[in-house]
Amino acid sequence: MDPVIQVDVANHPRQWLLAVIINILVLAELCVAMYLAASSPEDFTATFIQTFFGMLIPTLVIGVLAKRKLRPENHATQQNVSAS
């Protein structure tokens, strides 16, 4: 699993922007799921879970892949040196 690393906005603005975009997407997905679930009160829970997690999981997977792609190259070499 990836270790948690604090993002330096000055040196890595794209990583910071990715985190902000992912957060906004998750909030938008939550709003959409609540709206759709409210339209069918008899199946509220099932509709919410199906809609929210159906959108959330792909968003998180894409976010993780994008974070790995935006990772600084010196981070990978630091992990190899510390593992040796």
VOGU-594456 format. One line per field, with one value per residue (C-alpha): chain; x, y negated, z negated. Coordinates in Angstrom, 3 decimals, decimal comma. Layout:
% VOGU-594456
chain: A_...
px: X_...
py: Y_...
pz: Z_...
***
This chain:
% VOGU-594456
chain: A_A_A_A_A_A_A_A_A_A_A_A_A_A_A_A_A_A_A_A_A_A_A_A_A_A_A_A_A_A_A_A_A_A_A_A_A_A_A_A_A_A_A_A_A_A_A_A_A_A_A_A_A_A_A_A_A_A_A_A_A_A_A_A_A_A_A_A_A_A_A_A_A_A_A_A_A_A_A_A_A_A_A_A
px: 0,000_1,161_2,475_0,767_2,929_2,100_1,718_3,867_1,611_4,484_6,448_3,571_0,516_-0,912_-1,109_-2,873_-5,274_-5,994_-6,900_-9,232_-10,904_-11,400_-12,954_-15,337_-16,300_-17,060_-19,259_-21,070_-21,594_-23,015_-25,467_-26,543_-27,021_-29,110_-31,218_-31,889_-32,594_-35,029_-37,011_-37,887_-38,514_-39,614_-36,199_-34,143_-31,309_-30,898_-30,991_-28,505_-26,012_-26,241_-25,865_-23,241_-20,895_-21,396_-19,920_-17,497_-15,462_-14,462_-13,665_-11,339_-9,645_-9,059_-7,809_-5,276_-4,028_-3,762_-1,905_0,616_1,095_1,666_4,065_7,495_10,099_12,550_9,957_10,294_14,095_13,899_11,752_14,193_17,148_15,399_14,291_17,890
py: 0,000_-3,526_-5,399_-8,665_-11,542_-15,176_-17,035_-20,127_-22,478_-24,692_-21,798_-19,542_-21,628_-18,890_-16,428_-19,045_-19,825_-16,099_-15,784_-18,789_-17,411_-13,964_-15,553_-17,630_-14,558_-12,537_-15,339_-15,606_-11,831_-11,996_-14,729_-12,800_-9,600_-11,417_-13,069_-9,797_-7,960_-10,660_-10,200_-6,647_-6,700_-3,050_-1,896_-4,755_-2,706_-0,313_-3,121_-5,214_-2,387_-1,183_-4,674_-6,059_-3,100_-2,564_-6,026_-6,131_-3,011_-3,985_-7,514_-6,227_-3,755_-6,491_-8,778_-6,223_-5,572_-9,303_-9,861_-7,182_-8,746_-12,198_-10,864_-12,502_-10,217_-10,677_-9,117_-5,749_-5,822_-6,738_-3,676_-1,403_-2,782_-2,409_1,159_2,253
pz: 0,000_0,647_-2,378_-3,224_-2,072_-2,708_0,584_0,992_2,960_4,081_5,570_6,681_7,580_9,832_6,925_4,815_7,666_8,112_4,421_4,652_7,807_6,246_3,151_5,288_7,322_4,188_2,833_6,176_6,225_2,723_3,787_6,893_4,898_2,274_4,976_6,767_3,523_2,397_5,596_4,530_0,750_0,593_1,857_0,410_-1,105_1,790_4,361_2,400_1,867_5,447_6,909_4,540_4,493_8,217_8,774_5,824_6,543_10,107_8,917_6,212_8,572_11,160_8,381_7,153_10,687_11,397_8,111_9,011_12,424_10,904_8,271_8,479_10,015_7,148_4,791_6,543_6,285_2,587_1,898_3,759_1,788_-1,584_-0,731_-0,036
***
